[in-house]
Amino acid sequence: MSVQQWVTSLQGLDSLRPRAVPAPTPGPGEVLVEIHAISLNYRDVEVTKGEYKHHNTAEQDTTVVPCSDMCGVVKQVAPGVERWQVGDRVVSTFAPDHLTGQVTEKELAGSLGLPQDGVLTTHRVFPEYGLVKAPSHMSDEQAATLTIASVTAWMAINGMRPLGQSGGKGEYVLLQGTGGVAIAGLQLAKASGATVIITSSSDAKLDQAKRLGADFTINYRTTPNWEEEVMKFTGNHGADIILETGGAQTLRKSFDCIAFGGLIDCIGYVTGKVDADDDRLNVNVLTLRRTVTLKGIINGPTDRFEEMLRFYGAHQIHPVVNRVFAFTKVKEAFRFLESGSHFGKVVIKVK
């Protein structure tokens, strides 16, 4: 049996190409998974373009199988494996060695989709500990979205709380945009009892967010001073938690509408990584001005992933899948994600 997969030479979306390789065989403590669905993240676009360089992990190979998020079925179990059986539905973890606690460079060196080969393939071998059980109430396409977007949103909202303690009631949560992390955050925050504010440049997407339970919506194109609207919506309290996915053009506004003692989770940078305005206050001053916690989020460990899955199950949350592409249409899927036209997650269906 041969395995069909997509690889990239990190030279841009056009460098994505299919190839066939011999089927892998699991060694002791490993399992072979038949992959059914893969979801895309903005990270995957950056990897393909050779732009994902801000994590000092292992040396990048010139060719890599991209993507880290998948749902599949265990097809073969090697000796020593106790957790899984043939036929089990499973979901990948982003950094398999990150089982608990704070991530370090050591765990990041094992990240799927760069520097290690990822999951854009029909079959892949995983260590026993590098998988979690797929929720029974979700389809393969829905479960495939959990690995990065949902875990990142969960950690942004609950990562500062002790394991096993989720919160939300009485809190204001601000979400930027309507991509995978933001929509996962919307679902998780609402299920937690928080009041949710979300921004977008599209009124149509904001209407979709309202149907998912968003309490307040802001079109940042027609309301460029959206931070002032956040303060109005919260009675001048500010947002207790902000999922900061904008970057250079939004962080200052986040500082201007964060609550005293609030948490800004730095997750993405779709508006850029470099602040060109040298006249802005230093980030240290902005942080201490309201005793704010500014925290970078890189996914989360396996134990918090499993904690999140229990929450999803208890509240029967179904992730939002915007569009599904065939395995033969990988380039089209990447381009659609890059365009920013999606609401929620973009998924590639393998089987």
C-alpha positions as CSV (number, residue, x, y, z in Angstrom):
1,M,0.0,0.0,0.0
2,S,1.2,3.5,-0.8
3,V,0.3,6.7,1.0
4,Q,-0.9,9.8,-0.8
5,Q,0.3,13.1,0.7
6,W,0.9,16.7,0.0
7,V,4.3,18.4,0.6
8,T,5.7,21.9,0.3
9,S,9.2,23.2,-0.3
10,L,8.3,26.4,1.7
11,Q,8.3,28.5,-1.5
12,G,4.7,29.5,-1.6
13,L,1.2,28.0,-2.1
14,D,2.2,26.9,-5.6
15,S,5.0,24.8,-4.1
16,L,2.3,22.4,-2.7
17,R,2.4,19.2,-4.6
18,P,1.1,15.6,-4.2
19,R,3.3,12.6,-3.9
20,A,3.0,8.9,-3.1
21,V,5.3,7.2,-0.6
22,P,5.4,3.7,0.9
23,A,3.0,3.1,3.8
24,P,4.6,3.6,7.2
25,T,4.7,0.9,9.8
26,P,4.2,1.7,13.5
27,G,7.0,0.8,15.9
28,P,6.7,-0.1,19.6
29,G,4.4,2.4,21.3
30,E,3.0,3.7,18.0
31,V,-0.2,3.5,16.0
32,L,-1.0,3.8,12.3
33,V,-3.9,6.2,11.7
34,E,-6.0,6.4,8.5
35,I,-6.8,10.2,8.2
36,H,-10.3,11.1,7.3
37,A,-10.3,14.9,7.7
38,I,-7.8,17.8,8.1
39,S,-8.4,21.3,9.1
40,L,-6.3,24.3,8.1
41,N,-4.9,27.1,10.2
42,Y,-3.3,30.4,9.2
43,R,0.0,28.9,10.4
44,D,-0.2,26.4,7.5
45,V,-0.3,29.2,5.0
46,E,2.8,30.8,6.6
47,V,4.6,27.4,6.7
48,T,4.0,26.9,3.0
49,K,5.3,30.4,2.2
50,G,8.4,29.9,4.4
51,E,7.3,32.7,6.7
52,Y,6.8,30.7,9.9
53,K,10.2,31.5,11.5
54,H,9.4,33.2,14.8
55,H,9.7,30.0,16.8
56,N,13.3,28.8,17.3
57,T,12.6,25.0,17.1
58,A,14.5,22.6,15.0
59,E,16.1,23.4,11.6
60,Q,13.5,23.5,8.9
61,D,13.6,20.9,6.2
62,T,13.4,22.0,2.6
63,T,10.4,19.8,2.1
64,V,7.7,19.1,4.7
65,V,4.2,17.6,4.9
66,P,2.2,20.6,6.3
67,C,-0.8,20.8,8.7
68,S,-1.2,19.6,12.2
69,D,-5.0,19.1,12.7
70,M,-6.7,15.8,11.8
71,C,-9.3,13.3,12.7
72,G,-8.9,9.7,11.7
73,V,-9.3,6.0,12.7
74,V,-6.7,3.8,14.2
75,K,-5.8,1.1,11.6
76,Q,-2.8,-0.7,13.2
77,V,-1.5,-0.9,16.8
78,A,2.1,-1.9,17.6
79,P,3.3,-3.8,20.6
80,G,3.2,-1.8,23.9
81,V,0.2,0.3,23.0
82,E,-2.5,0.1,25.7
83,R,-4.6,3.2,25.1
84,W,-5.9,2.6,21.6
85,Q,-7.5,-0.2,19.6
86,V,-8.1,-0.7,15.9
87,G,-11.2,1.3,15.0
88,D,-10.8,4.0,17.6
89,R,-11.6,7.6,16.3
90,V,-8.8,9.9,17.2
91,V,-7.6,13.5,16.9
92,S,-4.0,14.7,16.7
93,T,-2.3,17.0,19.1
94,F,-0.2,19.9,17.9
95,A,3.0,19.2,19.8
96,P,2.7,15.5,20.9
97,D,5.4,15.7,23.6
98,H,3.6,18.7,25.3
99,L,1.6,16.6,27.8
100,T,1.2,19.1,30.6
101,G,2.4,22.4,31.9
102,Q,4.4,25.1,30.2
103,V,5.6,24.5,26.6
104,T,9.3,24.8,25.9
105,E,11.5,24.7,22.9
106,K,12.0,21.0,23.4
107,E,8.2,20.3,22.9
108,L,7.9,22.8,20.0
109,A,10.6,20.9,18.2
110,G,8.1,18.1,17.8
111,S,5.3,20.2,16.4
112,L,3.4,18.7,13.5
113,G,3.5,20.5,10.1
114,L,6.8,22.1,10.8
115,P,9.4,21.2,11.9
116,Q,8.0,17.6,11.9
117,D,6.0,16.3,8.9
118,G,2.3,16.9,9.4
119,V,-1.0,15.4,8.6
120,L,-1.8,16.4,5.1
121,T,-1.6,12.7,4.1
122,T,-3.9,9.7,3.9
123,H,-2.0,7.8,6.7
124,R,0.4,8.7,9.4
125,V,2.1,7.0,12.4
126,F,1.7,8.7,15.8
127,P,3.1,7.9,19.2
128,E,0.4,6.5,21.5
129,Y,0.4,9.6,23.6
130,G,0.2,12.0,20.6
131,L,-3.6,11.5,20.1
132,V,-6.8,12.2,22.0
133,K,-10.2,10.5,21.6
134,A,-12.5,12.1,19.0
135,P,-15.8,13.4,20.5
136,S,-18.6,11.0,19.6
137,H,-21.1,13.8,19.0
138,M,-18.9,15.3,16.3
139,S,-18.4,14.4,12.6
140,D,-14.8,13.8,11.4
141,E,-14.8,17.2,9.8
142,Q,-15.8,18.9,13.1
143,A,-13.4,16.9,15.2
144,A,-10.5,17.8,12.9
145,T,-10.9,21.5,13.8
146,L,-10.1,21.0,17.5
147,T,-6.3,20.7,17.6
148,I,-5.2,24.3,17.2
149,A,-8.1,26.6,16.9
150,S,-10.2,25.2,19.8
151,V,-7.3,24.4,22.1
152,T,-5.9,27.9,21.5
153,A,-9.3,29.5,22.3
154,W,-9.7,27.3,25.4
155,M,-6.3,28.3,26.7
156,A,-6.9,31.9,26.0
157,I,-10.1,31.8,28.1
158,N,-9.2,29.3,30.7
159,G,-5.4,28.7,30.5
160,M,-4.7,31.1,33.5
161,R,-7.1,29.1,35.7
162,P,-6.1,25.9,37.4
163,L,-6.7,22.7,35.5
164,G,-10.3,21.6,36.0
165,Q,-11.6,25.1,36.7
166,S,-13.3,26.9,33.8
167,G,-14.9,30.3,34.1
168,G,-16.8,32.9,32.2
169,K,-19.8,34.0,34.2
170,G,-19.8,37.7,34.6
171,E,-16.8,38.2,32.3
172,Y,-16.7,40.2,29.0
173,V,-14.8,38.4,26.3
174,L,-13.7,40.3,23.1
175,L,-13.0,38.3,19.9
176,Q,-11.3,39.8,16.9
177,G,-12.5,38.5,13.5
178,T,-14.4,35.4,12.6
179,G,-11.7,32.9,11.9
180,G,-11.3,29.5,13.5
181,V,-9.9,30.6,16.9
182,A,-12.4,33.5,17.2
183,I,-15.5,31.3,16.4
184,A,-14.2,28.5,18.7
185,G,-13.8,31.2,21.4
186,L,-17.3,32.5,20.8
187,Q,-18.8,29.0,21.3
188,L,-16.7,28.3,24.4
189,A,-17.2,31.7,26.0
190,K,-21.0,31.6,25.5
191,A,-21.2,28.1,26.9
192,S,-19.2,29.4,29.9
193,G,-21.7,32.1,30.6
194,A,-19.6,35.1,29.4
195,T,-20.8,38.2,27.6
196,V,-19.2,38.1,24.1
197,I,-18.2,41.0,21.8
198,I,-16.9,40.2,18.3
199,T,-15.5,42.3,15.5
200,S,-15.5,41.8,11.8
201,S,-15.3,43.8,8.5
202,S,-18.4,41.9,7.3
203,D,-21.9,42.6,8.5
204,A,-22.9,39.2,7.1
205,K,-20.3,37.4,9.2
206,L,-21.4,39.5,12.3
207,D,-25.0,38.3,11.6
208,Q,-23.7,34.7,11.7
209,A,-21.9,35.4,14.9
210,K,-25.1,36.8,16.5
211,R,-26.9,33.5,15.6
212,L,-24.1,31.7,17.5
213,G,-24.9,33.8,20.5
214,A,-22.6,36.9,20.2
215,D,-24.0,39.6,22.5
216,F,-22.5,42.6,20.8
217,T,-21.0,43.0,17.3
218,I,-18.8,45.7,15.8
219,N,-17.9,46.3,12.1
220,Y,-14.4,47.7,12.4
221,R,-14.5,49.1,8.9
222,T,-17.5,51.3,9.6
223,T,-16.5,51.8,13.2
224,P,-12.7,52.2,13.2
225,N,-12.6,53.3,16.8
226,W,-14.1,50.0,17.9
227,E,-12.3,50.1,21.2
228,E,-14.6,52.9,22.2
229,E,-17.6,50.8,21.4
230,V,-16.2,48.0,23.6
231,M,-16.1,50.4,26.5
232,K,-19.7,51.5,25.9
233,F,-20.9,47.9,25.7
234,T,-19.2,47.0,28.9
235,G,-20.3,50.1,30.9
236,N,-16.8,51.5,30.8
237,H,-15.5,48.3,32.5
238,G,-13.6,47.0,29.5
239,A,-13.1,43.4,28.2
240,D,-11.8,41.0,30.8
241,I,-10.3,38.7,28.2
242,I,-9.3,39.7,24.7
243,L,-8.3,37.1,22.0
244,E,-5.8,39.3,20.2
245,T,-5.5,37.9,16.7
246,G,-4.9,41.2,14.8
247,G,-1.4,42.2,15.8
248,A,0.3,45.4,14.8
249,Q,-2.8,47.4,14.0
250,T,-5.0,46.1,16.8
251,L,-2.9,45.7,19.9
252,R,-3.0,49.3,20.9
253,K,-6.8,49.4,20.6
254,S,-6.9,46.2,22.8
255,F,-4.9,48.0,25.4
256,D,-7.4,50.9,25.3
257,C,-10.4,48.6,26.0
258,I,-9.0,46.1,28.4
259,A,-10.5,45.9,31.9
260,F,-8.3,46.6,34.9
261,G,-6.6,43.4,35.7
262,G,-7.6,42.0,32.3
263,L,-5.9,39.4,30.1
264,I,-4.8,40.0,26.5
265,D,-4.0,36.8,24.8
266,C,-1.6,37.4,21.9
267,I,-2.5,34.7,19.4
268,G,-2.2,36.0,15.8
269,Y,-1.0,38.9,13.7
270,V,-3.1,39.1,10.6
271,T,-2.6,42.9,10.5
272,G,1.2,42.5,10.7
273,K,4.0,41.7,13.0
274,V,5.8,45.1,13.0
275,D,4.5,48.3,14.6
276,A,5.8,51.1,12.3
277,D,4.7,53.9,14.6
278,D,7.7,54.8,16.8
279,D,5.6,57.4,18.7
280,R,3.4,54.8,20.4
281,L,3.8,54.2,24.1
282,N,6.1,51.3,25.0
283,V,4.3,48.0,25.5
284,N,5.6,47.9,29.1
285,V,3.8,51.2,29.8
286,L,0.6,50.1,28.2
287,T,0.7,46.8,30.2
288,L,1.2,48.4,33.6
289,R,-1.2,51.3,32.9
290,R,-4.1,48.9,33.8
291,T,-2.1,46.1,35.4
292,V,-2.8,44.0,32.4
293,T,-1.5,40.5,31.7
294,L,-0.2,40.2,28.2
295,K,0.3,36.5,27.4
296,G,1.4,34.8,24.3
297,I,-0.6,31.6,23.5
298,I,0.9,28.7,21.7
299,N,-1.8,26.0,21.8
300,G,-1.9,23.9,25.0
301,P,-0.9,20.6,26.5
302,T,-2.7,17.3,26.2
303,D,-4.2,17.5,29.6
304,R,-5.9,20.8,28.9
305,F,-7.0,19.5,25.5
306,E,-8.8,16.6,27.2
307,E,-10.2,19.0,29.7
308,M,-11.6,21.1,26.8
309,L,-13.1,17.9,25.2
310,R,-15.0,17.2,28.4
311,F,-16.5,20.7,28.2
312,Y,-17.4,20.3,24.6
313,G,-19.1,17.0,25.4
314,A,-21.0,18.4,28.4
315,H,-22.3,21.3,26.4
316,Q,-22.7,19.4,23.1
317,I,-20.8,22.1,21.2
318,H,-20.3,21.5,17.4
319,P,-17.4,23.4,15.9
320,V,-18.3,25.6,12.9
321,V,-17.0,24.2,9.6
322,N,-17.3,26.8,6.9
323,R,-16.3,24.9,3.8
324,V,-15.0,21.4,3.0
325,F,-12.6,20.7,0.1
326,A,-11.6,17.4,-1.5
327,F,-8.1,16.0,-0.9
328,T,-7.4,16.8,-4.6
329,K,-8.2,20.5,-4.0
330,V,-5.6,21.3,-1.4
331,K,-4.3,24.4,-3.2
332,E,-7.8,25.8,-3.5
333,A,-8.4,25.2,0.2
334,F,-5.2,27.0,1.2
335,R,-6.1,30.0,-1.1
336,F,-9.6,30.2,0.3
337,L,-8.2,30.3,3.8
338,E,-5.6,32.9,2.8
339,S,-8.3,35.1,1.3
340,G,-10.0,35.5,4.8
341,S,-13.4,34.7,3.3
342,H,-14.0,32.0,5.8
343,F,-16.2,32.0,8.9
344,G,-15.0,29.3,11.3
345,K,-12.9,26.5,9.9
346,V,-11.8,25.3,6.5
347,V,-11.5,21.5,6.2
348,I,-10.0,19.1,3.7
349,K,-11.9,15.8,3.5
350,V,-9.7,12.8,2.8
351,K,-12.2,10.0,3.2
